[in-house]
């Protein structure tokens, strides 16, 4: 028992407790110590006390808690381990009260969780740990799960990087990083905290959060030189994908310190950090952003690093849609390859993504029929509406 013997009458010996017509049990009787002040019920989560005085004038008490069954929250009933409930019961005004065999001095600890960061790739919760009066906290962690397309994942356990024992009568605040919980914004995540001391493990209230866009750190400039040599504080921006440089990634600037999905980042040169998660620029790396997406990136004044590209090998190519459709496809002179830059979706003729793919019609052979798409005359961009090709006939795809 964590509560010391000198916190009890008769140095912690069990004493008979006899209430005529009600109970006759052996029980520990706690001293009413001056250090408790008038906070006994609050300190030990009691609904009431039976107060007693021994022959030497020492005042003691035995705590009682009301049977609250399945009620929510930290009720006194839920703050004491079932093993602490004696066989003694009291009935008052139709309610049942349990007499605590340790007088109520040993209690569970309390834990609360709150949202710290809810970007989908970096969910962090802060847990508040309130230790009990006499019991040392030995463990604490959270369980979490995510809802994907109305299907909940299994519960997973995450602990803090370091979980030292926590002394009684203290309150601690700990950040626990859950990390990446999903693939996008708008996903529901549930988190429940737990705390353990000598009395057992207590669960805190479940919290729910909705994931937001991933936060990145950048600062805009009108020219590359300023961006490449900047090493000061960066501003918040948000992206709708796990990685900054992908074909689908859109970059948004903040509005009044909050994320926005309607306010795309302005065109220009941006200083950043190598991992996009620092608060200050690294005086070398930069992005050029156009139409809300990364067009290119680089380091220093002249070393340009193009974003990744995807290679497409088209079965046929011709400036004439009908002719491209009539070709048989395969290893022939009409084959044509293009490189689609992942950052902006544009097709290029070279792997360095510096020469736009030629305008014309490119076809793919799919299960014996050709499906082909016209690359727009604006240069390197696939047309919004393609065509369907079969047996040399050309028809638009609805």
N, C-alpha and C positions, 0 to 999 in steps of 0.2 A: 504494500500500500504506500503510495507516494506521500500522502499527508503524514507528517512526523508524529511520533507518539506524544511529544509535548504539546501537540495541538488538541489533545483529548484529556478529558477528566481521567483521573486514576492512571495516568501515564499510558493511555492507550489500551487499557484492559477492557474487555467486553463486560458490560454490566446488565443485570436484569432490568427490563423496562416493563412495568406492569400497570396497565390502565384497566381498572375494574370493569368487567363486562365487554371489554374491547379486545385487548391484546395482552400477551405475556411472552416476551421475546428477550433474547440477549442482544445487546446493541452497543456500538461505540457511541459515546456521547462527547461531542466536541465542546471545547472551551470557547467561551465568548470572548475572544481576545480583543484587546484594545485596538490592535492594528486593523481589525475589520471595520472599525467605526460603526456607522449605521447602515453599512452596505452589504450585510451578510447575505441577504436574499439575492442581491445583484451579483455578488462575487461568485456565489456557488449555485446560481440558477435554481432557486427554491421558490415554491409557491407559498410556503409557510414554514413555521418552526414550532416544535414542542420545546418549551424552555423549562429547564430544571435547575435546582440548586442543591448541592450536596451539604453534608452536615458541617462542612468547614466554610460554608458561604460562597463556594466557587460556583459561578453561573455557567451552565452549559446548555447545549441545544441539540436537537435531532431534526434534521431537515426532512420535509415532506414535499412531494410533487404530485400534482394533479394528473390523473390518467387522461392524456390528450390524444391517445390512439394514433390515427394517421394524419393528424393535422400537419400543415406545412410550417417550415421555418424552425428556428432554434427555440423551441418551447422548453421549459425546465424538464419536462418528462424526457425529451430527446437528448438532453445534455448529460444524462447519467446512464452508465452501462446497466444492462438488465441484471447483471450479477449483484448490483448494489441495491436492488429492491428486496427488502426483507419480506418475510411472510406476513408481516403486520400490515393491515389496511385500516384506514379510517373512512367512515362514511359521514359526509356533511352536506346537507341541503341536496341530497340526491347524487352527489358527486363522490367518486372514489379517489382517495389519496394514498400513495405509496409511502411507507416509512423507509428511509434510506439507512442501510445497516452500517454505513461508514459516516453517518450523520450528514452526508452530502458534500464532504470536503474534496472528493475526487471527481473531476468532471472531464468530459471530452474537451478538446480544443475547438475553436471556430475558424472557418475559412470562407473567404468571399472572393469571387473572381469578377474582374471587370475588363472590358475591352481596352487594349493599349494601341494596337495597330491591326487594321483589318484588310490590308491589301492582300489579294489572293495568294501571293507568293511569299508572304512574310507575316503570318498571323501571330500576334503576340498578346498574351493576356497577363495582367498583373493580379497576383493573388495576395490578399491581406490575411496574415496568419496571426490569430489572437490566441496566445497560449493560456492554459488554465492556471489557477492560482498555485497549485502544488505539483503539477505534472509537466514533465519535459516532453516537448514535441520531437519525435524521432524520424518522421517522414512526411513528405507532402508532394503532391503531383496533380496533374489534371488528366482527364479523359476527354477525347474529342471525337466527333464524327461529322461528316459532310454529306449534304443532300445533293446527289447528282441525278437530274431528270426524275425527281420524285422517288428516288431509291436511296435510302440511308446506307452509308458505309458501316462497317463494323466499328465498334469503339476501340480507339487506340490510346495507349498511355504515354505521356511525355512528362519527364521530370526536369527540373532546373539543372543547369550545368553542375551546380554544387548544392548539396542539401545537408548542411550541418545541423546537428541537434540544436534546438532552440529552447532557451531557459524559460522556466515558468514566469508568469507575470510580465511578459514582454509582448510587443506587437512588431511584426516584421512585414516588409513588403518585398515581394520577389517577382521578377519578370520571367515568364516561361515562354520560350519561343516554340510554337508549333510548326512554323515554317510554311512550306507550300501545301495548301489544302485542296487545291483544285486547279482548273485550267483557265478560269476567267472570272470576271466580276459577277456579282449578283448571285453567288452561291451561299446557301444558308449553312452555317456552322454552329454546332452546339458544343458547349464546353461545360464540364462539371469538375469542380476542384475537390480534393480530398486532403485530409490531415490526420496524422496518427500520433497518439501518445500512449502512455502505459494503459490507459483505459480502453483503447481500441481506435478504430478508424471512423471518422465522421465525414459525411459528404456535405458539401456546401450546395447552395442553390445553383441550378442549371441556368446558364445564360446562352442567349442566341445572338449571333451577329451575321451580317450580310457582307460578303467580301466586296471590296472595291477594286478600282484599277491599281496596277502596280505603280509605286512612286519611284521616279528617277530624279536625278539632280543635274541640272544644266544651267547655263547662262548664255543669253543670246548676244551676238555682236554683229556688226555690219560687214566685217571683213575677217578673213581667215587668220591673219597675223594676230589680231587682238585675241581671238578665241584660243589660238595655239599657245599664246604666251601668258594666259591668265591662270592665276593660282589662288584667287580669292573665293569668297563664299558663293555658293550656287543657289539657284532657285528651284522650287518644286515644280515638277511636271508629272504627268501621269500617262501611262500607256495601257492599251487594251490587250496586251499579250505578255507572256512571260519574258520575252527577249526583245530588246530595243530594235534590233535590225532583223526584221522578217518582212515578208511580202505583205502580211496582213496588219502589221503594227501601225497604229495611228497614235500620234503624240498630241496630248492636250495640255494646254496651259491652265493654271488655276484661276479661279475667280473668287476673290475675297478669302483666299486661303483654303478653298475647298476644291474638290475635283470637279471637272466639267467634261461632259461628253459632246458638247456642241461648240467648244471654243478651241479649235486646233491651234497648234503652235505656229507662230509666224515663220515665214521663210527667213533663212539667215544662217549664220555660222554660230555654232554652240560649243562652248567649252564644257568639258565633262570630266569625270574620273574614270579610270580604266574599268572598274567593275560597276559603275553607275550607281553606287550605293554610298558614296562619301559625300561630305558636306562641302568640300572644297575642290576646285579644279586642280589638275596636276601639271599645268603649264606646258602641255605638249599635245594632248589628245583633243580632237574636235570632231564634230559632225556638221554636215551641211544638210539642212532640212528644207524640203520643198513639198508643198501641198500636204503638210502634216505628216510626212514620212521622211525617213533618212534616205537621201539621194546618194550620199557618199560619206566616207569618214577618213580620217587621216591622223598623222602625227607630225608635229613640227610644221615647217614651211613648205615642204614639197613632197613628202612621202604619202601618197594617197593609197588607202586601203579600201578597195571596193567591197561592198557587202556581198555575201554569198549569192551564187546564182544556181539555177537548175537547168540542166541540159535537156533539150528536146530534139529527138531525131524524127523529122517528119518524113513520111513515105514518099511524098511528091511535092514539088513546088513548081508553080508557073504563074506568070502574070495574068493568065486567063483562067478563070474559075472553071469553065467547062473543060478546058484541056487538062487541068490538074485533076479533075474528077475522072476523066477518061483513062488516065494512066493507071497501069496495073499495080504500081507500087513495088517495094522491095529494093534490092540492090541494083539500082540503075542510076543513070546520070541525073535524074530529077530529084534524087534525095537531097534534103537540105537540113542542116542542124542549126538550132538557135539556142542562145543562153538567156534565160529569163532571170533578171535581177530580182532577188527575193525582196528587196526593200521597196520596189516600186512597181513590179509586175511587167516592166518593159522588156521586150525581146531584143537581143543584140546578136550580131554575127560573130563576135569574138568572145573568148572566155574572159578577157579583161573588161568586158562590157563598156567599150568605148565607141564601137561602130554599130549603128542601128541596123537591125535586120531589114532586108529589102522588102519593099511593099510588094504585095502579091497574095497568092492563095497557097496555103500549106495544108496538106491532107494527111490524115492518119488512117491506117488500115485497121478496122475493128471488126472482128468476127466475119471477115469476108466482104464487108461493105466499107466504103470510105466515108469518114466524117471529117469535114475540113472547116477551117475558120479563116476568114480573111483578116490579114493584119492591116489595121487601119492606116490610111494615108497620112495621118498625123505623125506617124513614125514609130514603128516598133510596138504598137499597142494592138492587142487582139480586139477585133470588132465585138461590140456588145452582142450582136446576133449573128450566129454562124449559119452554115448551110448544111443540109444533109445531102449526101451523094450516093446514088445507087444505080448501077448499070449505065453509067455515063450521063444520067439525068441530074440536074441541079434544082434543088428546091429549098426554100428557107426553112429553118427549124422554128416552129411556133414557140 
